[in-house]
Amino acid sequence: MQTELKPCPFCGRVDKLIVWKTEQRLDHGVIENWRVVCNRAGDETGCGGSGGVYRTRREAIKAWNRRANDGER
């Protein structure tokens, strides 16, 4: 699933954005956590800005793409 991400609201870059998944292992199973990050790991030059943590990839992308002036909640 390829979804277009809006530019980073902090630095304006779009070429360093990644959709990042982590897994949290609990006694009763594994929980996936998703966020969008303007990558600055290693030699990457993004600003390090990131969105919140969400349970699905789709929610993380939707939240990242929402802007204060777009009328959505």
N, C-alpha and C positions, 0 to 999 in steps of 0.2 A: 504494500500500500504506500504509494508516494503521494504525500500531501505537501503543497507549497507552504513554506513558512514565511511570515512577514519578516522584514529586516529586524535586527536586534534593536529594541527601543532605547538602549543605552549608548551604543556606538554606531549603529546603522549598518553593520556588516551583515551579509547574508551568506557569504561563502564559508563561514566558520561554524555555522549552526549545526548542532547534532541533536537527535532525539535519543536520549540516554535511558537505558533500563537497568535497574538494580533489582536484586532479589533479596528479600529478608526471610531467612529461614526461622520458623517458629515450631514449637512442639506439635502444633496441629496442621502444619503445612508450610507452603511457601507463598509469600505475598510479593507480587510484582509492583514496583514503583517506577513511574515514568516522569521525566522532566525534559525540557528543552534547555540547552546550554550553548552559549556563545564560547566555543572551545578555546582555551588558552593553555592546554596541557602540552608539555614538551616544548617544541618549537612553534606551536600554533600561536597566532597573533590576535585571537579574539579577545574580548574584554573580560570574559569570565562571568558575564551576566547570566542569570538563570531564572526560569519560571519556578512556580511551586511544584510540589510533588503530587502526582495524581495516580490513580489506580489503573488507568488505561492510557495507551498511546494517544488515542483520539482526544481524550480530555486534556492531556498535556498540550497538544498542538492547538486545540481550540482556545485554551487559556492564553497561550503564548501569542496567538494571533489577535486576541482581543485588545483593543486600545481604549483608553478612557473616553475618547470623544466619538466612539463608534455606536453608542446607544444600546449596546448589548449588556446583559447582566449574566 
